Amino acid sequence: MPEELIEYRKISFNITWWNVSGLRVPNSSILEDENGLKYVIRKKTEENQKVIVKVLKKNDKYSIITVYNTEELKALNIDIDNYNKIEQYDTILLYPNG
């Protein structure tokens, strides 16, 4: 009987192939400021920090993000000395507006 069932079984799936590297975060964690820059809220023990990030790729649930390099920060008129970078094991807020 399994041979007959195999003939009628259909499996479908999607493969997403991106050639970028960065940190994968939920889309609900990414906010946008008044200048159109994307940022996440990093949870620290003393206070939460706004961390400006660059979104490389995005799908329905997740985005691949990375930090800006020095030249990009200068072009965006962001103070390099006060720029907070996000790293792999940082804790970010999942729903920062909620």
Backbone as a chain_set.jsonl record, in Angstrom:
{"seq": "MPEELIEYRKISFNITWWNVSGLRVPNSSILEDENGLKYVIRKKTEENQKVIVKVLKKNDKYSIITVYNTEELKALNIDIDNYNKIEQYDTILLYPNG", "coords": {"N": [[0.79, -1.206, 0.0], [2.026, 1.323, 0.64], [3.387, 2.11, -1.69], [1.411, 3.046, -3.432], [0.5, 5.286, -2.054], [2.747, 6.932, -2.144], [2.792, 7.762, -4.79], [0.825, 9.724, -4.819], [1.595, 11.675, -3.094], [2.678, 14.944, -2.525], [5.256, 17.204, -2.262], [6.2, 20.417, -1.502], [8.467, 23.155, -1.518], [10.331, 26.12, -0.753], [13.371, 27.58, -1.718], [15.636, 29.843, -0.521], [18.239, 31.676, -1.674], [20.807, 33.549, -0.798], [23.549, 35.647, -1.297], [24.949, 37.008, 0.778], [26.377, 38.171, 3.84], [25.758, 38.534, 7.288], [23.939, 39.618, 10.182], [21.071, 37.861, 11.207], [17.932, 39.069, 11.821], [14.636, 39.449, 13.233], [12.045, 41.027, 11.322], [10.334, 42.592, 12.816], [11.93, 43.775, 14.699], [13.27, 45.853, 13.554], [13.413, 49.285, 13.146], [12.591, 52.576, 11.821], [14.034, 55.76, 11.498], [13.431, 59.369, 11.486], [15.005, 60.273, 9.391], [15.067, 58.227, 7.61], [16.797, 56.185, 8.171], [17.571, 52.871, 9.157], [17.225, 51.12, 12.24], [17.974, 49.229, 15.247], [17.036, 48.326, 18.593], [19.27, 47.898, 21.086], [19.602, 45.959, 23.924], [20.902, 46.855, 26.929], [22.491, 46.622, 30.169], [22.461, 49.014, 31.65], [21.005, 50.89, 30.077], [18.839, 51.09, 27.175], [20.07, 51.027, 23.821], [20.109, 52.806, 20.781], [20.87, 51.47, 17.718], [22.174, 52.041, 14.669], [21.678, 50.392, 11.635], [22.471, 48.613, 8.605], [20.348, 47.313, 6.201], [20.691, 44.464, 4.401], [19.433, 42.328, 2.992], [16.031, 41.131, 2.735], [13.177, 39.278, 3.767], [9.876, 37.883, 4.193], [9.813, 37.411, 6.979], [12.386, 37.792, 8.152], [15.411, 39.81, 8.257], [18.628, 40.45, 6.872], [21.214, 42.012, 8.398], [23.835, 44.487, 8.782], [26.676, 46.414, 9.937], [27.522, 49.875, 9.361], [30.308, 51.053, 7.441], [33.227, 53.177, 7.943], [33.421, 55.178, 5.907], [30.82, 55.223, 4.895], [29.425, 56.088, 7.148], [30.441, 58.682, 7.423], [29.422, 59.814, 5.069], [26.731, 59.779, 5.67], [26.603, 61.636, 7.647], [26.983, 60.87, 10.347], [28.109, 60.733, 13.641], [31.16, 59.343, 14.133], [32.579, 58.612, 16.418], [30.626, 58.208, 18.358], [29.136, 56.146, 17.383], [27.326, 53.225, 17.732], [28.008, 49.856, 17.411], [26.504, 46.834, 16.274], [26.76, 43.502, 17.381], [27.393, 39.944, 17.156], [26.349, 38.481, 19.465], [24.73, 40.291, 20.773], [21.87, 41.473, 22.549], [18.771, 42.206, 21.27], [15.737, 44.139, 21.153], [12.698, 42.518, 20.503], [10.097, 43.425, 19.84], [10.162, 46.526, 19.692], [8.39, 48.702, 19.751], [6.27, 47.939, 21.251]], "CA": [[0.0, 0.0, 0.0], [2.806, 2.569, 0.638], [3.762, 2.511, -3.042], [0.307, 3.812, -3.992], [0.479, 6.58, -1.386], [3.885, 7.723, -2.622], [2.424, 8.352, -6.076], [-0.081, 10.853, -4.623], [2.175, 12.622, -2.158], [3.336, 16.089, -3.153], [6.011, 18.016, -1.317], [6.675, 21.652, -2.124], [9.257, 23.986, -0.628], [11.031, 27.245, -1.368], [14.762, 27.746, -1.327], [16.107, 31.219, -0.64], [19.694, 31.656, -1.792], [21.359, 34.892, -0.748], [24.997, 35.656, -1.243], [25.354, 38.08, 1.681], [26.591, 37.716, 5.21], [25.396, 39.52, 8.286], [23.164, 39.085, 11.292], [19.66, 37.658, 10.877], [17.05, 39.574, 12.869], [13.244, 39.537, 12.807], [11.651, 42.331, 10.782], [9.659, 43.372, 13.862], [12.95, 44.444, 15.514], [13.883, 46.952, 12.803], [12.643, 50.526, 13.114], [13.121, 53.587, 10.905], [13.97, 57.091, 12.093], [12.893, 60.437, 10.639], [15.887, 60.443, 8.236], [14.99, 57.041, 6.77], [17.807, 55.211, 8.566], [17.063, 51.722, 9.895], [17.941, 50.874, 13.479], [17.443, 48.285, 16.214], [17.273, 48.725, 19.982], [20.105, 46.921, 21.785], [19.343, 45.968, 25.368], [22.082, 46.887, 27.798], [22.1, 46.605, 31.579], [22.191, 50.355, 32.16], [19.963, 51.525, 29.256], [18.729, 50.579, 25.811], [20.789, 51.86, 22.869], [19.696, 52.808, 19.379], [22.006, 51.067, 16.884], [21.854, 52.201, 13.252], [22.136, 49.225, 10.889], [22.219, 48.584, 7.169], [19.613, 46.108, 5.83], [21.236, 43.948, 3.149], [18.382, 41.533, 2.345], [14.842, 41.05, 3.564], [12.061, 38.475, 3.28], [8.657, 38.143, 4.954], [10.007, 37.318, 8.425], [13.709, 38.16, 8.645], [16.313, 40.654, 7.477], [20.062, 40.309, 7.113], [21.715, 43.36, 8.663], [25.249, 44.664, 9.085], [27.002, 47.767, 10.392], [28.079, 50.776, 8.358], [31.746, 51.293, 7.556], [33.572, 54.564, 8.262], [33.09, 56.072, 4.795], [29.356, 55.343, 4.837], [29.02, 56.917, 8.28], [30.765, 60.072, 7.085], [28.474, 60.247, 4.034], [25.424, 59.954, 6.314], [26.798, 62.639, 8.7], [26.83, 60.24, 11.653], [29.316, 60.867, 14.454], [31.856, 58.056, 14.157], [33.001, 58.304, 17.776], [29.473, 57.789, 19.155], [28.393, 55.112, 16.655], [27.265, 51.929, 18.401], [27.955, 48.735, 16.47], [25.826, 45.631, 16.752], [27.612, 42.331, 17.231], [26.692, 38.672, 17.046], [25.63, 38.027, 20.64], [23.982, 41.373, 21.398], [20.439, 41.242, 22.743], [17.962, 43.299, 20.733], [14.328, 44.024, 21.486], [11.95, 41.898, 19.416], [9.019, 44.368, 19.506], [10.549, 47.73, 20.419], [7.293, 49.664, 19.886], [5.206, 47.386, 22.095]], "C": [[0.846, 1.291, 0.0], [3.194, 3.036, -0.76], [2.665, 3.358, -3.683], [0.235, 5.199, -3.353], [1.6, 7.489, -1.87], [3.556, 8.397, -3.942], [1.587, 9.613, -5.905], [0.483, 11.921, -3.679], [2.911, 13.719, -2.925], [4.003, 16.921, -2.059], [6.49, 19.257, -2.069], [7.446, 22.459, -1.079], [9.924, 25.075, -1.446], [12.456, 27.283, -0.843], [15.135, 29.207, -1.561], [17.623, 31.182, -0.622], [20.185, 33.09, -1.865], [22.861, 34.794, -0.612], [25.479, 36.862, -0.434], [25.604, 37.482, 3.057], [26.301, 38.872, 6.15], [24.655, 38.836, 9.413], [21.703, 38.97, 10.88], [18.818, 38.112, 12.065], [15.614, 39.584, 12.345], [12.915, 40.94, 12.304], [10.975, 43.208, 11.835], [10.651, 44.132, 14.744], [13.515, 45.685, 14.84], [12.922, 48.131, 12.734], [13.287, 51.493, 12.132], [12.97, 54.953, 11.55], [13.464, 58.11, 11.08], [13.746, 60.69, 9.396], [15.863, 59.245, 7.297], [16.033, 55.989, 7.091], [17.161, 54.103, 9.397], [17.894, 51.538, 11.166], [17.235, 49.799, 14.302], [17.751, 48.83, 17.599], [18.038, 47.6, 20.67], [19.879, 47.068, 23.284], [20.661, 45.875, 26.119], [21.606, 46.94, 29.242], [21.737, 47.993, 32.082], [21.082, 51.076, 31.39], [19.93, 50.877, 27.88], [19.404, 51.557, 24.853], [20.207, 51.702, 21.475], [20.936, 52.509, 18.535], [21.572, 51.14, 15.418], [22.49, 51.052, 12.478], [21.783, 49.39, 9.416], [21.533, 47.259, 6.851], [20.109, 45.665, 4.454], [20.185, 43.195, 2.337], [17.224, 41.394, 3.311], [13.856, 40.085, 2.93], [10.859, 38.766, 4.172], [8.887, 38.206, 6.462], [11.301, 37.928, 8.931], [14.435, 39.1, 7.695], [17.743, 40.29, 7.837], [20.614, 41.727, 7.251], [23.214, 43.328, 8.902], [25.46, 46.096, 9.548], [27.538, 48.581, 9.217], [29.588, 50.882, 8.541], [31.991, 52.791, 7.725], [33.182, 55.538, 7.157], [31.586, 56.286, 4.683], [28.83, 56.212, 5.974], [29.294, 58.387, 8.01], [29.788, 60.618, 6.058], [27.086, 60.505, 4.621], [25.459, 61.0, 7.427], [26.507, 62.083, 10.088], [28.165, 60.34, 12.376], [29.961, 59.492, 14.639], [32.224, 57.646, 15.583], [31.85, 57.779, 18.643], [28.641, 56.709, 18.485], [28.482, 53.787, 17.392], [27.149, 50.842, 17.35], [27.211, 47.579, 17.104], [26.73, 44.446, 16.453], [26.785, 41.066, 17.381], [25.856, 38.319, 18.275], [24.947, 39.153, 21.403], [22.513, 40.982, 21.516], [19.688, 42.449, 22.21], [16.51, 43.06, 21.106], [13.574, 43.498, 20.276], [10.837, 42.814, 18.933], [9.279, 45.681, 20.218], [9.428, 48.756, 20.591], [6.244, 49.226, 20.883], [5.435, 47.519, 23.559]], "O": [[0.416, 2.279, -0.595], [3.318, 4.239, -0.993], [2.972, 4.302, -4.41], [-0.06, 6.18, -4.035], [1.406, 8.699, -1.989], [4.01, 9.515, -4.184], [1.632, 10.494, -6.764], [-0.133, 12.973, -3.505], [3.669, 13.444, -3.855], [3.377, 17.287, -1.064], [7.105, 19.158, -3.131], [7.106, 22.441, 0.104], [10.062, 24.968, -2.665], [12.703, 27.046, 0.34], [14.969, 29.735, -2.661], [18.225, 30.708, 0.341], [19.999, 33.767, -2.876], [23.374, 33.944, 0.116], [26.312, 37.639, -0.9], [25.095, 36.41, 3.383], [26.567, 40.033, 5.839], [24.737, 37.619, 9.578], [21.159, 39.888, 10.267], [18.971, 37.605, 13.177], [15.398, 39.715, 11.14], [13.451, 41.926, 12.809], [11.037, 44.435, 11.752], [10.25, 45.044, 15.467], [14.176, 46.492, 15.495], [11.772, 47.991, 12.318], [14.401, 51.258, 11.663], [11.911, 55.278, 12.087], [13.111, 57.757, 9.954], [13.251, 61.273, 8.431], [16.567, 59.243, 6.287], [16.153, 54.999, 6.369], [16.304, 54.371, 10.24], [19.103, 51.768, 11.171], [16.061, 49.499, 14.085], [18.618, 49.688, 17.761], [17.527, 46.49, 20.821], [19.955, 48.166, 23.835], [21.427, 44.926, 25.951], [20.449, 47.266, 29.507], [20.797, 48.136, 32.865], [20.295, 51.804, 31.995], [20.875, 50.201, 27.475], [19.325, 52.771, 25.043], [19.86, 50.6, 21.051], [21.938, 53.218, 18.628], [20.701, 50.385, 14.986], [23.678, 50.767, 12.632], [20.924, 50.188, 9.041], [22.057, 46.197, 7.184], [19.967, 46.39, 3.469], [20.063, 43.404, 1.13], [17.383, 41.515, 4.525], [13.703, 40.06, 1.709], [10.83, 39.798, 4.842], [8.222, 38.977, 7.153], [11.329, 38.518, 10.011], [14.126, 39.181, 6.506], [18.032, 39.877, 8.96], [20.495, 42.54, 6.334], [23.789, 42.278, 9.188], [24.526, 46.897, 9.55], [27.957, 48.023, 8.202], [30.089, 50.81, 9.663], [31.052, 53.583, 7.655], [32.664, 56.617, 7.444], [31.129, 57.395, 4.408], [27.893, 56.986, 5.783], [28.472, 59.244, 8.333], [29.366, 61.77, 6.162], [26.348, 61.354, 4.121], [24.445, 61.228, 8.086], [25.865, 62.74, 10.907], [29.218, 60.068, 11.8], [29.366, 58.593, 15.233], [32.184, 56.462, 15.917], [32.078, 56.991, 19.561], [27.554, 56.383, 18.962], [29.575, 53.282, 17.649], [26.275, 50.907, 16.485], [27.277, 47.369, 18.315], [27.381, 44.392, 15.41], [25.598, 41.13, 17.702], [24.717, 37.882, 18.11], [24.615, 38.981, 22.575], [21.986, 40.248, 20.681], [19.929, 43.578, 22.637], [16.098, 41.925, 21.346], [13.779, 43.968, 19.157], [10.652, 42.966, 17.726], [8.674, 45.937, 21.259], [9.504, 49.598, 21.486], [5.42, 50.03, 21.319], [4.602, 47.087, 24.356]]}, "num_chains": 1, "name": "protein.A"}
